[in-house]
């Protein structure tokens, strides 16, 4: 045990002193005997490991997207309004924001496996309760609770990555996870539409429970414990609050940590608005909508994979500096197309495709930079980032329904979110100052993995 401790450099929140001998690559932690104990090291970024972490991160996305084609039917069946039904989507985000703030410190104290197994198990229970919801108020409340417990899967997956990777390596792995997460828009609405078409929208939640059961089994069998006991933090409310106090005092961390949320706000504005824009505005059927949603999902996957390749040669902060202005420009073009009707449905879809692809350059790079600053409380930092992501998106995206739920409203919310992200990066971080971005990049690149 002493040899293992001595071979693993403890990551701190302070940058390494320049011009010193680089820290040697740490010896991997011993693999726990979770099943047979055979197979490749779980710390290699192999396909199975990435798939498992990606499915954990994708649980909230699947929970939202599989339900999308059913939104108009839910409104009719429960005799409610479009805005009220959209709150069932927002509720998942708000619950996830709160849940991550709670689960993050718990994972720093209890380890990574226990919180995620409990969270997914409760997701299964809540999914079955959603299938029995008698009214829209009950369904909204259950979706908030569902988002709270879903948060365990996301925050633990991100914390596991930070336990082993930083900087460009973390950004590249996060981008690879986006390949798995991006598959959710490709298949989830189609699957949800087929299930709802055969057995009604309530059966979609039964399908979510089945998916949760399969994921729980995979985590129990395949996810190793990446936080050894000697690296865990003290229990109680005070240590948790102390961890968040450390994060809030880091101005650059807070600014960077909000960027994934604003990127998610752009994405969720599309997710929440598109069923009504495309189905009611353009008269598409549920299956046609699911097909077009899948085509736009290809843009999400493609953007993530381009970013994963790009970070091998370009620092994450440099990518952010270029991607955010391009995202804002694409959102403005999307609004122009929506207002003028130029190109019809194909013109709108083409502009959407480009905008969605650019979104995927924001969360991986911003998350990797922010996480690298506080590796000693990775769970708490991941929770803060996730809470900002879900919380900001949850607060901003309902504006689509409030502003009318049409294409113009969707595009305006996307523009405001992208502009806020660019303004935050420019004013609250040194990213655009002469030589200033090197402070963030240098900090990240010198962190020990």
NORUR-V849083 format. One record per pair of residues at least 24 apart in sequence whose ideal C-beta (glycine too) atoms are under 10 Angstrom apart, sorted by the first residue. I is the first residue (numbers start at 1). J is the second residue. If there is no record, write none. Layout:
BEGIN
i: [I,I]
j: [J,J]
END
This chain:
BEGIN
i: [1,1,1,3,4,4,4,4,4,5,5,5,8,8,8,8,9,9,9,10,10,10,10,10,11,11,11,11,11,11,11,11,11,11,11,11,11,12,12,12,12,12,13,13,13,13,13,13,13,13,13,13,13,13,13,14,14,14,14,15,15,15,15,15,15,15,15,15,16,16,16,16,16,16,17,18,18,20,22,22,23,23,23,23,24,25,25,26,26,26,28,28,29,29,29,29,29,29,29,29,30,30,31,31,32,32,32,32,32,32,33,34,34,34,34,34,34,34,35,35,35,36,39,41,42,42,42,42,42,42,42,43,43,43,43,43,43,44,45,45,45,45,45,45,45,45,47,48,48,49,49,49,49,49,49,50,50,50,50,50,50,51,51,51,51,51,51,52,52,52,52,52,52,52,52,52,52,53,53,53,53,53,53,53,53,53,53,53,53,53,53,53,54,54,54,54,54,54,54,54,54,54,54,54,55,55,55,55,55,55,55,55,55,55,55,55,56,56,56,56,56,56,56,56,56,56,56,56,56,56,56,56,56,56,56,57,57,57,57,57,57,57,57,57,57,57,57,57,57,58,58,58,58,58,58,58,58,58,58,58,58,58,58,59,59,59,59,59,59,59,59,59,59,59,59,59,59,59,59,59,59,59,60,60,60,60,60,60,60,60,60,60,60,60,60,60,60,60,60,61,61,61,61,61,61,61,61,61,61,61,61,61,62,62,62,62,62,62,62,62,62,62,62,62,62,62,63,63,63,63,63,63,63,63,63,63,63,63,63,63,63,63,63,63,64,64,64,64,64,64,64,64,64,64,64,64,64,64,64,64,65,65,65,65,65,65,65,65,65,65,65,65,65,65,66,66,66,66,66,66,66,66,66,66,66,66,66,66,66,67,67,67,67,67,67,67,67,67,67,67,67,67,68,68,68,68,68,68,68,68,68,68,68,68,68,68,68,69,69,69,69,69,69,69,69,69,69,69,69,69,69,69,69,69,69,69,69,70,70,70,70,70,70,70,70,70,70,70,70,70,70,71,71,71,71,71,71,72,72,72,72,72,72,72,73,73,73,73,73,74,74,74,74,74,74,74,75,75,76,77,77,77,77,78,78,78,78,78,78,78,78,79,79,80,80,80,80,80,81,81,81,82,82,82,82,82,82,82,83,83,83,83,83,84,84,84,84,84,85,85,85,85,85,85,85,86,86,86,86,86,86,86,86,86,86,87,87,87,87,87,87,87,87,87,87,88,88,88,88,88,88,88,88,88,88,89,89,89,89,89,89,89,89,89,89,89,90,90,90,90,90,90,90,90,90,90,90,90,90,90,91,91,91,91,91,91,91,91,91,91,91,92,92,92,92,92,92,92,92,92,92,92,92,93,93,93,93,93,93,93,93,93,93,93,93,93,93,93,93,93,93,94,94,94,94,94,94,94,94,94,94,94,95,95,95,95,95,95,95,95,95,95,95,95,95,95,96,96,96,96,96,96,96,96,96,96,96,96,96,96,96,96,96,96,97,97,97,97,97,97,97,97,97,97,97,97,97,97,97,98,98,98,98,98,98,98,98,99,99,99,99,99,99,99,99,99,99,99,99,99,99,99,99,100,100,100,100,100,100,100,100,100,100,100,100,100,100,100,100,100,100,100,100,100,101,101,101,101,101,101,101,101,101,101,101,101,102,102,102,102,102,102,102,103,103,103,103,103,103,103,103,103,103,103,103,103,103,103,103,104,104,104,104,104,104,104,104,104,104,104,104,104,104,104,104,104,104,104,104,105,105,105,105,105,105,105,105,105,105,105,105,105,105,105,105,106,106,106,106,106,106,106,106,107,107,107,107,107,107,107,107,107,107,107,107,107,107,108,108,108,108,108,108,108,108,108,108,108,108,108,108,108,108,108,108,109,109,109,109,109,109,109,109,109,109,110,110,110,110,110,111,111,111,111,111,111,111,111,111,112,112,112,112,112,112,112,112,112,112,112,112,112,112,112,113,113,113,113,113,113,113,113,113,114,114,114,115,115,115,115,115,115,115,116,116,116,116,116,116,116,116,116,116,116,116,116,116,117,117,117,117,117,117,117,118,118,118,119,119,119,119,119,119,119,119,119,119,119,119,120,120,120,120,120,120,120,120,120,120,120,120,120,120,120,121,121,121,121,121,121,122,122,122,122,122,122,123,123,123,123,123,123,123,123,123,123,123,123,123,123,124,124,124,124,124,124,124,124,124,125,125,125,126,126,126,126,126,127,127,127,127,127,127,127,127,127,127,128,128,128,128,128,129,129,130,130,130,130,130,130,131,131,131,131,131,131,131,131,131,131,132,132,133,133,139,139,142,143,144,146,146,146,147,147,149,150,150,150,151,151,151,151,152,153,153,153,153,154,154,154,154,154,154,154,155,155,155,155,155,155,155,155,155,155,156,156,156,156,156,156,156,157,157,157,157,158,158,158,158,158,158,158,158,158,158,159,159,159,159,159,159,159,159,159,159,159,160,160,160,160,160,160,160,160,161,161,161,161,161,161,162,162,162,162,162,162,162,162,162,162,162,162,162,162,162,163,163,163,163,163,163,163,163,163,163,164,164,164,165,165,165,165,165,165,166,166,166,166,166,166,166,166,166,166,166,166,166,166,167,167,167,167,167,167,167,167,167,167,167,167,167,167,168,168,168,168,168,168,168,168,168,168,168,168,168,168,169,169,169,169,169,169,170,170,170,170,170,170,170,170,170,170,170,170,170,171,171,171,171,171,171,171,171,171,171,171,171,171,171,171,171,171,171,172,172,172,172,172,172,172,172,172,173,173,173,173,174,174,174,174,174,174,174,174,174,174,174,174,174,175,175,175,175,175,175,175,175,175,175,175,175,175,175,175,175,176,176,176,176,176,177,177,177,178,178,178,178,178,178,178,178,178,178,178,178,179,179,179,179,179,179,179,180,180,181,181,181,181,181,181,182,182,182,182,182,182,182,182,182,182,182,183,183,183,183,183,184,184,185,185,185,185,185,185,185,185,185,185,185,185,185,185,186,186,186,186,186,186,186,186,186,187,187,187,187,188,188,188,188,189,189,189,189,189,189,189,189,189,189,189,189,190,190,190,190,190,190,190,190,191,192,192,193,193,193,193,193,193,193,193,194,194,194,196,197,197,226,227,227,231,231,232,233,233,233,233,239,239,240,240,240,240,242,242,243,243,243,243,243,243,243,243,244,244,244,244,244,244,246,246,246,246,246,246,247,247,247,247,247,247,247,247,247,248,250,250,250,250,251,251,252,252,252,252,252,252,252,252,252,252,253,253,253,253,253,253,253,253,253,253,254,254,254,254,254,254,255,255,255,255,255,255,255,255,256,256,256,256,256,256,256,256,256,256,256,256,256,256,256,256,256,256,256,256,257,257,257,257,257,257,257,257,257,257,257,257,257,257,257,258,258,258,258,258,258,258,258,258,258,258,258,258,259,259,259,259,259,259,259,259,259,259,259,259,259,259,259,259,259,259,259,259,260,260,260,260,260,260,260,260,260,260,260,260,260,260,260,261,261,261,261,261,261,261,261,261,261,261,261,261,261,261,261,261,261,262,262,262,262,262,262,262,262,262,262,262,262,262,262,262,262,262,262,262,262,263,263,263,263,263,263,263,263,263,263,263,263,263,263,263,263,263,263,263,264,264,264,264,264,264,264,264,264,264,264,264,264,264,265,265,265,265,265,265,265,265,265,265,265,265,265,265,265,265,265,266,266,266,266,266,266,266,266,266,266,266,266,266,266,266,266,266,266,266,266,267,267,267,267,267,267,267,267,267,267,267,268,268,268,268,268,268,268,268,268,268,268,268,269,269,269,269,269,269,269,269,269,269,269,269,269,269,269,269,270,270,270,270,270,270,270,270,270,270,270,270,271,271,271,271,271,272,272,272,272,272,272,272,272,272,273,273,273,273,273,273,273,273,273,273,273,273,273,273,273,274,274,274,274,275,276,276,276,276,276,276,276,276,277,277,277,277,277,277,277,277,277,277,277,278,278,278,278,278,280,280,281,281,281,281,281,281,281,282,282,282,282,282,283,284,292,292,292,295,295,295,296,296,296,296,296,296,297,298,298,298,299,299,299,299,299,299,299,299,299,299,300,300,300,300,300,301,301,301,302,302,302,302,303,303,303,303,303,303,303,303,303,303,303,304,304,304,304,304,304,305,306,306,306,306,307,307,307,307,307,307,307,307,308,308,310,310,311,311,311,311,314,315,315,315,315,315,315,315,315,315,316,316,316,316,316,316,316,316,316,316,316,316,317,317,317,317,317,317,317,317,317,317,317,317,317,317,317,317,317,318,318,318,318,318,319,319,319,319,319,320,320,320,320,320,320,320,320,320,320,320,320,320,321,321,321,321,321,321,321,321,322,322,323,323,323,323,323,323,323,323,323,324,324,324,324,324,324,324,324,324,324,324,324,324,325,325,325,325,325,325,326,326,326,326,326,326,326,327,327,327,327,327,327,327,327,327,327,327,327,327,327,327,328,328,328,328,328,328,328,328,328,328,328,328,329,329,329,329,329,330,330,330,330,330,330,330,330,330,331,331,331,331,331,331,331,331,331,331,331,331,331,332,332,332,332,332,333,334,334,334,334,334,335,335,335,335,335,335,335,336,337,337,338,338,338,338,338,338,338,339,339,339,341,348,348,351,352,352,352,352,355,355,355,356,358,359,359,359,362,362,362,363,366,366,368,369,369,369,369,369,369,370,370,371,371,372,372,372,372,372,372,372,373,373,373,373,375,375,375,392,392,392,393,396]
j: [30,228,230,27,28,29,30,228,230,228,230,231,228,230,231,448,447,448,449,230,231,375,376,448,162,163,166,231,372,374,375,376,377,378,447,448,449,374,375,376,447,448,246,247,250,253,372,373,374,375,376,377,381,443,447,373,376,443,447,372,373,439,442,443,444,445,446,447,442,443,445,446,447,448,446,442,446,446,446,448,446,447,448,449,448,448,449,164,448,449,164,226,163,164,224,225,226,227,228,231,224,228,224,225,113,223,224,225,226,228,224,113,220,221,222,223,224,225,220,221,222,221,222,224,160,164,222,223,224,225,226,160,163,164,165,224,226,164,161,164,165,169,172,173,176,177,176,218,222,160,173,176,222,223,224,161,173,176,177,179,180,176,177,179,180,218,222,157,160,177,180,215,218,219,221,222,223,153,154,156,157,158,160,161,173,174,176,177,180,181,219,223,157,173,174,176,177,178,179,180,181,182,183,184,153,157,177,180,181,183,184,211,214,215,218,219,116,119,120,150,152,153,154,155,156,157,158,160,177,180,181,215,218,219,223,153,154,155,156,157,158,161,174,177,178,180,181,184,386,153,154,157,177,178,180,181,182,183,184,185,188,211,215,96,116,119,120,123,146,149,150,151,152,153,154,157,181,184,208,211,212,215,92,93,95,96,99,123,146,147,150,151,153,154,181,184,386,389,390,92,150,154,180,181,182,183,184,185,188,267,271,300,150,181,183,184,185,187,188,191,192,207,208,211,212,215,89,92,96,123,126,127,130,143,146,147,150,184,188,204,205,208,211,212,88,89,90,92,93,96,143,147,150,184,185,188,189,268,271,272,89,184,185,186,187,188,189,190,191,192,271,290,293,297,184,187,188,189,190,191,192,193,195,196,204,205,207,208,211,92,130,143,188,189,192,196,201,204,205,207,208,275,185,188,189,192,193,204,271,272,274,275,279,286,289,290,293,188,189,190,191,192,193,194,195,196,197,201,204,275,279,285,286,287,289,290,293,189,192,193,195,196,197,200,201,202,203,204,205,275,286,201,272,274,275,276,279,201,275,276,279,280,286,289,196,197,200,201,286,133,136,139,196,201,202,204,136,276,201,136,200,201,202,133,134,135,136,137,138,139,201,135,136,135,136,137,139,140,136,401,405,275,276,280,400,401,404,405,398,400,401,402,405,136,137,139,140,401,136,139,140,272,275,276,401,272,273,275,276,397,398,400,401,402,405,136,137,139,140,143,144,272,394,398,401,130,133,136,139,140,141,142,143,144,146,140,143,147,268,271,272,275,394,397,398,401,140,143,144,147,268,272,390,393,394,395,396,397,398,401,139,140,141,142,143,144,145,146,147,148,394,140,143,144,145,146,147,148,150,151,268,390,394,143,144,147,261,264,265,268,272,389,390,391,392,393,394,395,396,397,398,140,143,144,147,148,390,391,393,394,395,398,126,141,142,143,144,145,146,147,148,149,150,151,390,394,144,146,147,148,149,150,151,152,153,154,155,386,387,389,390,391,393,394,147,148,151,261,383,386,387,388,389,390,391,392,393,394,395,144,147,148,151,387,390,391,394,144,145,146,147,148,149,150,151,152,153,154,155,383,386,387,390,147,148,150,151,152,154,155,156,158,379,380,382,383,384,385,386,387,388,389,390,391,151,155,240,244,380,383,384,386,387,388,390,391,148,151,152,155,240,383,387,148,149,150,151,152,153,154,155,156,159,379,380,382,383,386,387,151,152,155,156,158,159,240,243,244,377,378,379,380,381,382,383,384,385,386,387,155,233,235,236,237,239,240,241,242,243,244,377,379,380,383,384,152,155,156,235,240,379,380,383,152,155,156,158,159,160,227,232,233,378,379,380,382,383,159,227,231,232,233,234,235,239,240,243,376,377,378,379,380,381,382,383,227,232,233,234,235,236,239,240,379,380,227,232,233,235,379,156,225,226,227,228,229,231,232,379,152,155,156,157,159,160,163,219,223,224,225,226,227,378,379,156,160,219,220,223,224,225,226,227,152,156,225,151,152,153,155,156,159,379,151,152,153,154,155,156,157,159,160,215,216,219,220,223,152,153,156,216,219,220,223,149,152,216,148,149,150,151,152,153,154,155,156,212,216,219,149,150,152,153,156,211,212,213,214,215,216,217,218,219,220,149,152,212,213,216,220,146,148,149,150,152,212,147,148,149,150,151,152,153,208,209,211,212,213,215,216,149,208,209,210,211,212,213,215,216,149,209,212,150,205,208,209,212,204,205,206,207,208,209,210,211,212,213,205,206,208,209,212,205,209,202,204,205,206,208,209,200,201,202,203,204,205,206,207,208,209,202,205,202,205,202,205,205,205,394,205,208,212,390,394,212,208,212,390,383,386,387,390,219,212,215,216,219,181,382,383,385,386,389,390,378,379,380,381,382,383,384,385,386,387,219,223,226,227,379,382,383,219,223,382,386,367,368,371,378,379,381,382,383,385,386,226,227,371,377,378,379,380,381,382,383,386,223,224,225,226,227,378,379,382,226,367,368,371,378,382,226,367,368,370,371,372,374,375,377,378,379,381,382,385,449,225,226,227,228,231,375,378,379,382,449,226,378,449,368,371,372,375,447,449,368,369,371,372,373,375,378,443,444,445,446,447,448,449,311,315,316,368,369,371,372,441,443,444,445,446,447,449,310,311,312,313,314,315,316,319,365,368,372,441,444,445,311,312,368,372,447,449,311,316,364,365,367,368,369,371,372,375,444,447,449,307,308,310,311,312,315,316,319,363,364,365,366,367,368,369,371,372,444,307,308,309,310,311,312,316,364,368,308,311,364,368,260,304,307,308,311,316,363,364,365,366,367,368,371,303,304,305,306,307,308,309,310,311,316,360,361,363,364,365,368,304,305,307,308,364,304,308,364,300,301,302,303,304,305,307,308,359,360,363,364,300,301,302,304,305,308,360,301,304,297,300,301,304,360,363,297,298,299,300,301,302,303,304,305,356,360,294,297,298,300,301,297,300,267,270,271,290,293,294,295,296,297,298,299,300,301,356,290,293,294,295,296,297,298,300,301,290,293,294,297,290,293,294,297,271,274,275,286,287,289,290,291,292,293,294,297,286,287,289,290,291,293,294,297,290,286,290,285,286,287,288,289,290,291,293,286,287,290,286,286,287,378,378,379,376,378,379,376,377,379,380,377,380,377,379,380,383,377,380,374,376,377,379,380,381,383,384,377,380,381,383,384,387,373,374,376,377,380,381,370,373,374,377,380,381,383,384,385,384,370,373,374,381,428,429,369,370,373,428,429,430,431,439,440,443,369,370,371,372,373,374,381,384,385,429,370,384,388,424,428,429,366,370,424,425,427,428,429,431,316,317,320,365,366,367,368,369,370,371,372,373,385,388,424,425,428,429,431,440,366,367,369,370,371,373,374,381,382,384,385,386,387,388,389,366,370,384,385,388,389,391,392,420,421,424,425,428,320,324,362,363,365,366,367,369,370,385,388,389,392,420,421,422,424,425,428,429,362,363,364,365,366,367,370,385,386,388,389,390,392,393,421,362,363,366,385,386,387,388,389,390,391,392,393,394,395,396,417,420,421,324,327,362,363,366,388,389,392,393,396,416,417,418,419,420,421,422,423,424,425,323,324,327,358,359,360,361,362,363,364,365,366,367,389,392,393,417,418,421,359,362,363,386,388,389,390,391,392,393,394,396,397,417,359,389,391,392,393,394,395,396,397,399,413,414,416,417,418,420,421,327,328,330,331,355,356,358,359,362,393,396,397,413,414,415,416,417,418,420,421,300,355,356,359,360,362,363,393,397,414,417,389,390,392,393,394,396,397,398,400,413,414,417,331,393,396,397,398,399,400,409,410,411,412,413,414,415,416,417,296,334,352,355,356,359,397,400,410,411,413,414,296,393,397,400,410,393,397,398,399,400,401,405,410,413,397,399,400,401,403,404,405,406,407,408,409,410,411,413,414,352,400,407,410,405,400,401,404,405,406,407,409,410,338,348,352,400,405,406,407,408,409,410,411,345,348,349,352,407,405,406,338,345,348,405,406,407,410,344,345,348,349,407,345,345,345,349,352,349,352,353,349,352,353,355,356,357,356,353,356,357,349,352,353,354,355,356,357,358,359,360,353,356,357,359,360,356,357,360,353,356,357,360,353,354,355,356,357,358,359,360,361,362,364,357,359,360,361,363,364,360,357,358,360,361,357,358,360,361,362,363,364,365,360,364,361,365,361,364,365,368,365,365,369,437,438,440,441,442,444,445,361,364,365,366,367,368,369,372,440,441,444,445,365,366,368,369,425,429,430,431,436,437,438,439,440,441,442,443,444,365,431,437,440,441,361,362,364,365,366,361,362,364,365,366,369,421,422,425,429,431,437,440,365,422,425,426,429,431,432,437,358,361,358,359,360,361,362,365,366,421,422,358,361,362,366,418,419,421,422,423,424,425,426,431,358,418,419,422,425,426,354,355,357,358,361,418,422,354,355,356,357,358,359,361,362,414,415,417,418,419,421,422,355,358,414,415,416,417,418,419,420,421,422,423,354,355,358,415,418,354,355,356,357,358,359,414,415,418,355,358,359,410,411,412,413,414,415,416,417,418,419,411,414,415,418,419,411,407,410,411,414,415,407,408,410,411,412,414,415,411,407,411,406,407,408,409,410,411,412,407,408,411,407,407,411,411,407,410,411,414,411,414,418,414,418,414,417,418,418,421,425,389,421,425,444,429,431,440,441,443,444,440,444,444,447,440,443,444,445,446,447,449,440,443,444,447,447,448,449,417,420,421,417,420]
END
